[in-house]
Amino acid sequence: MPIKYIPYTPNTIEGQAVLDNITRTKRVLRYRENNEVYNRLERGMPYYEVETVEQVGEPSDNLIMRGECISNCAYLKEQGIKVDLVYIDPPFASGADYAKKVYIRRNPKLAAKIKEAEKTMEMEELRTFEEKMYGDIWQKEDYLNWMYENLQAIKSIMSDTACIYVHLDWNIGHYVKILLDEVFGQDKFLNEIIWSYDKWSAKSNTLQKNHDVIYFYSKNEEYLFNEVKEITKNLEKKYKNGYSLGGGYGSDGLVVYDETLPKVKELIKSGKYKVVYAKMEGKPISDVWRIPFINPVSNERVDYATQKPEALLKRIIKTSSNEGMVVADFFGGSGVTAKVANELGRKFIHCDVGINSIQTVRDRLVSEKANFTIKEVKDGVNLFRNPQQTMDKLATLITGLQTKVEGVSNFWLGAINDSKLGTVPVYVPDLIDSQQKLLDIPTINRIINQEIQNLSITTKKVIVYYIDIDDEKELKKFIKENNATTTDVELRDLKNLLHETVVNDELEFSITEGKGEYTVSIDKFTSDRLQQKINEFNEKGNLQAINKGKKFDPINISEEGLELIELISLDCKNSEGEWFSTTEIKIDKLGYVIYDGEKSKDFWNGKITSKEKPLRIKVRNISGDESVVSI
């Protein structure tokens, strides 16, 4: 249950997600259950307990938060935190599934042999399987209602001179543009930015779709805007060996007109050149941005499905913020916004509901030596790595549940066949849709006066699971007074079901002390969830190979199981509560070790050392599950 509800604005929200004065829009987007949206907005943003998970570096205002957009905004509003620039890259309602490619690491027991043979592992030698991160599958009306609430929440924590950039595609952008006009005002619309790029495209009977749209709005009439200029080709020709958008080698030395670029920073830091800072020249940028996708072999790539190029965010952040200002991304994904904001001297707030996003941006910022705090919204539901995986798991957690039962619509997750009661439909809120988290009178009213009556089978009972409940006593009273059917409605707390389902990975290790340091040796690592995934991959691959008359090479894990480890961290400061990483190693997909964010060409040997006595050890597997063991 939320601790309380935080108002979106000082006054009650008026209006709706579709402009009343546009008749054609109302016909195209006839919203169902608008009253539910009004009720939620009037109730306010749910404010949950927020736990500090980890402090990285020195205390700062930089935040990484795991939680949904609305819950994160409630926390920020309650803490009095305002943001000066918002960039969001939300789901596009594209109907696509997004998967994470999981790489099996090298067996450390073989590392010495590999090094001795001076063998480098090629990309095609890597063994991988995929895990679904989330499905961007929405009914258009549900998506737009969800976006409307998120936009209202975001607006409530924006500073008076703040701007927002909303990154979408050709499929849904024009619908969300109407919502943005409603929430921020049509007069606050500044630009429709076209991000144009090249990509390998499949054969099609339509024009190739090679652009995204980014809608640029201000909160108020006065807003921050810095004119950004494009470097012209003529300017680049002035210098010998000119490098793109950074400067070049001129007769005066190293001529620099963008010192934030990594290559430029590196050249300045080398101290080999006389540095001359040139005034930015060129023409002001237009609303069409020609910025390439990230090169597959670029060091910038972090193997995140929806990753956007740093050059795109650099342009946005420079245009609409100054050093020291707060930049927020509520669908943070790969963490490019936080990374670039930190690089440009801004404060950052990165939010996402998926643990893989939190881990990706954490590791990315550790490499940048950034200071930040990781927090988690405690909404009472263990979402595994992300909501999609939890929903996939739920059907197997409810004893006796069968899906796709004849006579039971898709509104229900499935039904249980009870020997006394017959078919018992089961409703479970969709964790991917935050609107369904709260069981309230409108939802119960729909169940008893619509969904039960629409069942094409006779049933004596239905089971309704909930995450949060508005007022259980009032809901039961409402059911009693308004249920016109003879069907009994049983309410169950979903948190009780999920609480018992988390099975941690198992870790066996030993510690030795000598020569002023402690050495932790990982002897064995077991992950039932990962092994199950690998078994499924092998079974599917073997079946496909048989059908094609080919031989299948399965993924085999050693008895020690160390190939399933991605990161190991030692906490030598706290024995419980907030995590502090005294030292850590991360094993990249090629098997090389990253020591406290510093890349190396060392192969992992199954050990981690520390000058201080470790109190706890944390191990992250290659899919992102983390286990903490006290020493």
C-alpha positions, 0 to 999 in steps of 0.5 A: 500500500502507498504511504500516502498520495501526493497531489499532481498539482495544487488544484484538481486536474481538469480536462482529459486525455483527448481535446474536447474541441477536436471532433475528429480526434474524439472519433479516432481515439474514443477513450474508454474508462476516462473516469478511472483516469480522472479518479487516479489524477484526483487521488494523486500520485502513490507515494511508497517507501523508498529504500537506499540500495547503494551509495557510489562515490561521495554523497551527491544529488545524483540519483538512480531509481528503480520504480515506475515513472509516477512513483518516482515523481511522487518521491521527487515531489515529496522531497522538493526536488525539481528538474530543469530538463526532462528527456524521455524515451518511453515505449512506442506502443510498437507491438515489438518484444525487446530481448536482452542477449545473455552472454556465457562467460569464459570458464576461469579454470581455462583462463590460464590455458587460453592466455598461454595459447594467446588465443582471442575469442571472436564474437562468433565463438561467444555462446548466447541466449536471449531473455525477454526484457519487456513487450511493448504491446499496448492497446492504443487507448490504454497506452495513451491513458498511461502516457497522460498520467505519466506526463502529468506526473512529470510536469508536476516536478519540472522547474519553472524554466524547464523543458521536456523532450519526448522521443517517439516514432512515426507509429504513435507520436502524433497521438501523444502530440495531442496529449502534450498539447493538453498537458503543457498547452499547445502554445508551449510546443517549441519544435518537432525534431526529426532524428534521421538515420541510416539503417539496414532495412528489409524489403518493403512495399512502402518507403523506408522508415528511417527517422524518429520524432522528438517533441520539444515543449516548455513548461512555461513561457519563459524557458532556458534555450542555448543556441547550438551551432553546427560546425560547417565543412568550411571550418573543418577545412581550416585545420589539418587532420580535422576531427569531427565536431571537435577541432583540429591541428592548426598552425597555432597548435591544437584548436578546440571548439568542443572540449567535451568530446572524449577524443578532444579530452584525451588530446588535451589531457596528454599535454602534448599540444598547445591548446587554443580554444576557438569560438564556436562557428557555423550555423544554428542547428535546425529541427532535422538532426542527422545523427547516425546509429551507434556503430556495432563495434563502438565502445559506446555500445552497452548491448541494450536493445533501445540504446540511443547515441550519446551525440543525440543526448549531448545536443539536447542537454546542451540546448536546454540546460546549463552546468549544475542543473538537474537532467531527468530521464524516467524511462532511462534504459541504457543510461545514456542521458545520465552518462552524458549529463554527468560528462557535461557537468549536470546533475542526473536522475535516472529512473527505470522499472527494469533491474537490467537498466539499473545495473547497466547505468550503474556500471556505466557510471562507475566507469565514469567515476561518477558519484550517485545514490541508487534507490528502490521504490518499495511497492511491495511487489518483487518484479524479478528483473522486470514486469514482463518476466514476472507476468510470464512467471505468474501463470506457473505460480498459481496452483492449478491455473490453466490459461486460455480456458474456453468460455473465459475471456482474456480479461482473466489470466486463466481459470482453476478447475475446482472439484467442488466449485467447477471453473474458477476464473482468476484475475491478476493485474497486469504489472506492465500497466501501472494503472492496474496496480490499485484495486478500487471500486471502478475496477471491482464494478467492472468485474461484477457488472461486466466481466462476470456477466460476460462469462459464457460459463456458469461459475460459483466463484472468481478470484481477484488478485491485487497489489494495492487495494484502495479500502478493502472494507469498502470494496467488500461492502460495495461487492455485497451491495452491488453484485447482482450475480450469484458468483462469490468474489474472493480477494487475494493479495498478490504480494503474498504469492510473489514473496515465496517465489524468489529463489536466490542463486547459491554461492560457495567461496573461501577466503584467505588472508596474506600479505596485507590483503584478503583473497576471496575465491569463488569455488562454485556458483549455481543458478537454477533459473539460469540453468532452466533457461539454458536447458530450454535453449538447448531443447529448442535448438536441438529440436530445430537442428533435428528438423533441419537434419543438422548437428546442434552444439548445446551450451554446456556449463562446467560443474563450478558454474563460474561462466554464469557470473558477470559481477562480484562486489565486496562490501568492507564497510557495511554488514547489512542495509545499504550496499557500499562497493569497496572493490568490485570486478566485472567480467565482460562478454569476452571474459576480460576483467573490469576492475572498479570500472577500469578495463583490462586485458586480464582473464578472470581467474575466479578470485577477487582481492581486497585490502580490507576485510570483506563483510559481505559479497554480492554476485550478479549473474549474467542475466542480472539476478543479484545475491548477497551473502554475509561473510 
